[in-house]
Amino acid sequence: MEELPWEDGLLERKVGSDLKDLLKTLVAFANSVRPDHTAVILIGEKDDGTAQGVQNPDEIQRTVRKQCEKIYPPIAWRSRIYEKEGKPCVRVEIEYDGATPHFGGIAWVRRGSDTLPASDDVFQRLIEFRLGKVRELAKWLRKEVTVEGDSGSVSYQERSIRGHLRWQGEHSAILCHVNTYWATFQVTSGPRNVGSYSEPLEKLFLTWDDRGARLKLLVKL
């Protein structure tokens, strides 16, 4: 399976006295959270989920803000005070913002429960996902999209010579891979045979399938 820079279900618990690596965790979460997902840091909870609480939640929030202000580009974050088992804690949420990679020194990402330096390959993937078309397509990775040949890009004479168009008619497909050069689809239904097909990115035009309420790609033929 293709290695992606994202992780699902990012959650870390920290006690208030152990925030020395908070900046590293914030950067790693910002670089690893998926589009439309939220990474969460719970300050004042032990690893087993029991509450230890924090002595000064306002001071903890100020510490979080100071660390976030060190990060470039700025990350999408928010914090709030909450109570668990009668003890005050601080919840920090980090959302995907499309501005990766973020830096607070080197670039970090998450792998399971570990925070690790980004490999050259993952770092390049983070850079690629900042590009407009790649950024939008990345939101639909492993999701179903509609793919159709753009017959308007081929003259009637060319259609007669070429015969059957590769993407004639609408297809349902899973977007399996995208980078700055091509996208790969796993066709699940439609006139074209079920299977995996790739197209150069410059041939893909992004629009919207109103009926299916999902991304639609017109393939220049």
C-alpha positions as a printed Julia matrix, in Angstrom:
221×3 Matrix{Float64}:
   0.0    0.0     0.0
   1.23   3.5    -0.81
   2.83   5.33    2.11
   1.02   8.58    2.81
   2.16  11.41    5.08
  -1.13  11.24    6.98
  -2.3    9.34   10.02
  -5.83   8.66   11.27
  -7.07   9.13   14.81
  -4.18  11.26   16.04
  -4.42  11.52   19.82
  -1.8   12.12   22.47
  -2.11  12.59   26.22
   0.38  14.66   28.18
   0.71  15.6    31.82
   1.22  19.28   32.51
   4.74  18.78   33.85
   6.0   17.11   30.68
   5.61  19.57   27.8
   9.25  19.71   26.7
   8.43  18.13   23.33
   5.15  20.0    22.79
   6.48  21.94   19.78
   7.61  18.72   18.11
   4.21  17.11   18.7
   2.31  20.13   17.36
   4.37  20.16   14.16
   4.09  16.38   13.72
   0.32  16.47   14.14
  -0.08  19.41   11.73
   1.97  17.52    9.12
   0.15  14.22    9.67
  -3.55  15.02   10.15
  -5.81  14.08    7.25
  -8.1   16.52    5.43
 -11.38  16.91    7.35
  -9.86  15.2    10.41
  -8.7   16.66   13.73
  -5.64  15.76   15.79
  -6.01  16.11   19.55
  -3.58  16.67   22.43
  -5.05  16.24   25.92
  -2.91  18.02   28.5
  -3.61  16.88   32.04
  -4.41  13.25   31.22
  -2.16  10.25   31.8
  -1.49   7.66   29.08
  -4.23   5.41   30.51
  -6.8    8.21   30.18
  -7.11   9.01   33.87
  -7.05  12.67   34.8
  -4.13  14.23   36.61
  -5.27  17.76   35.82
  -3.12  20.89   35.49
  -2.43  23.48   38.17
  -2.86  26.53   35.93
  -4.85  25.84   32.75
  -4.56  29.46   31.59
  -0.77  29.23   31.77
  -0.88  25.95   29.83
  -2.9   27.66   27.1
  -0.34  30.47   26.95
   2.43  27.88   26.61
   0.56  26.2    23.76
   0.09  29.54   22.0
   3.79  30.43   22.34
   4.79  27.09   20.81
   2.27  27.43   18.0
   3.64  30.88   17.18
   7.04  29.3    16.51
   5.62  27.16   13.71
   5.83  28.21   10.06
   3.66  28.25    8.05
   1.12  28.88   10.85
  -1.0   25.86   11.74
  -4.78  25.64   12.2
  -5.26  25.05   15.92
  -7.45  25.9    18.89
  -7.45  25.1    22.6
 -10.02  24.99   25.37
 -10.16  24.16   29.04
 -12.29  21.17   30.05
 -12.9   19.24   33.23
 -12.37  15.52   33.74
 -12.9   13.71   37.04
 -13.27  17.13   38.63
  -9.83  18.28   37.44
  -9.06  21.02   34.9
  -7.34  19.91   31.68
  -6.54  21.57   28.34
  -7.59  20.18   24.96
  -5.61  21.25   21.89
  -6.99  20.51   18.41
  -4.99  20.72   15.18
  -6.68  20.56   11.79
  -5.41  19.94    8.26
  -4.85  23.27    6.52
  -3.18  22.38    3.22
  -0.06  24.43    4.05
   2.23  21.5     4.83
   5.03  21.01    5.5
   5.13  22.97    8.75
   8.38  23.63   10.53
   9.42  24.17   14.1
  12.95  23.13   13.22
  12.98  19.93   11.14
   9.77  18.45    9.68
   8.19  15.75   11.86
   5.36  13.33   11.09
   3.52  10.66   13.08
   3.92   6.92   12.63
   1.53   5.15   14.95
   2.27   6.46   18.44
   5.73   7.78   17.51
   6.86  11.22   16.33
   9.58  10.81   13.69
  11.58  13.02   11.31
   9.97  13.07    7.86
  11.83  10.93    5.32
  12.85  12.54    2.03
   9.99  10.74    0.28
   7.35  11.83    2.79
   8.76  15.36    2.82
   8.4   15.54   -0.97
   4.83  14.26   -0.7
   4.04  17.03    1.8
   5.4   19.61   -0.65
   3.37  18.16   -3.52
   0.14  18.32   -1.54
   0.46  22.14   -1.36
  -0.12  22.43   -5.12
  -3.65  23.5    -6.04
  -4.86  20.55   -8.12
  -2.94  17.96   -6.09
  -4.22  19.52   -2.88
  -7.85  19.16   -3.97
  -7.37  15.65   -5.35
  -5.63  14.6    -2.14
  -8.85  15.23   -0.23
 -10.42  12.43   -2.26
  -7.72   9.79   -1.85
  -9.3    6.37   -1.23
 -12.74   7.86   -1.86
 -15.14   7.34   -4.74
 -15.13   9.91   -7.56
 -16.71  10.2   -11.0
 -14.46   9.99  -14.09
 -15.6   10.84  -17.62
 -13.87  11.51  -20.91
 -14.03  15.14  -22.05
 -15.41  14.55  -25.53
 -15.3   18.3   -26.18
 -11.51  18.1   -26.25
 -11.62  15.83  -29.33
 -12.98  16.88  -32.71
 -15.63  14.83  -34.49
 -13.05  13.81  -37.12
 -10.62  12.66  -34.42
 -13.37  10.65  -32.72
 -14.1    8.92  -36.02
 -10.43   8.03  -36.44
  -9.83   6.95  -32.85
 -13.09   5.11  -32.46
 -14.19   4.29  -28.91
 -12.98   6.86  -26.38
 -11.09   5.53  -23.36
 -13.35   7.21  -20.79
 -16.56   7.39  -22.79
 -19.49   7.72  -20.41
 -19.4    8.14  -16.63
 -17.39   5.82  -14.41
 -17.32   5.34  -10.67
 -13.78   4.95   -9.42
 -11.67   5.05   -6.27
  -8.84   7.59   -6.4
  -5.87   5.45   -5.33
  -2.85   7.69   -5.88
  -1.96  11.24   -6.82
   1.28  13.18   -7.19
   2.48  16.11   -9.3
   2.57  13.95  -12.43
  -0.33  11.51  -12.53
  -3.39  10.12  -10.76
  -4.41   6.47  -10.55
  -8.02   5.26  -10.39
  -9.54   1.9    -9.55
 -12.65   1.73  -11.72
 -15.54   0.07   -9.88
 -18.33   0.5   -12.43
 -19.05   2.08  -15.8
 -18.48   1.41  -19.51
 -14.76   0.8   -19.0
 -13.57  -2.53  -17.59
 -13.03  -2.72  -13.84
  -9.34  -2.2   -13.09
  -6.62   0.37  -12.34
  -5.9    3.19  -14.78
  -3.57   6.21  -14.58
  -3.8    9.58  -16.3
  -1.33  12.49  -16.48
  -2.39  15.32  -14.2
  -2.38  17.87  -17.03
  -5.18  15.88  -18.71
  -7.47  16.06  -15.69
 -10.05  18.82  -15.26
 -11.75  19.07  -11.89
 -15.48  19.67  -11.61
 -18.36  18.42   -9.47
 -20.84  15.57   -9.84
 -24.08  17.15   -8.55
 -26.01  13.9    -8.77
 -23.39  11.86   -6.91
 -22.37  14.75   -4.59
 -18.68  14.04   -5.19
 -15.67  15.13   -7.18
 -15.83  14.63  -10.93
 -12.83  14.48  -13.24
 -13.0   15.15  -16.93
 -10.16  13.45  -18.81
  -8.86  15.34  -21.82
  -8.7   12.84  -24.66
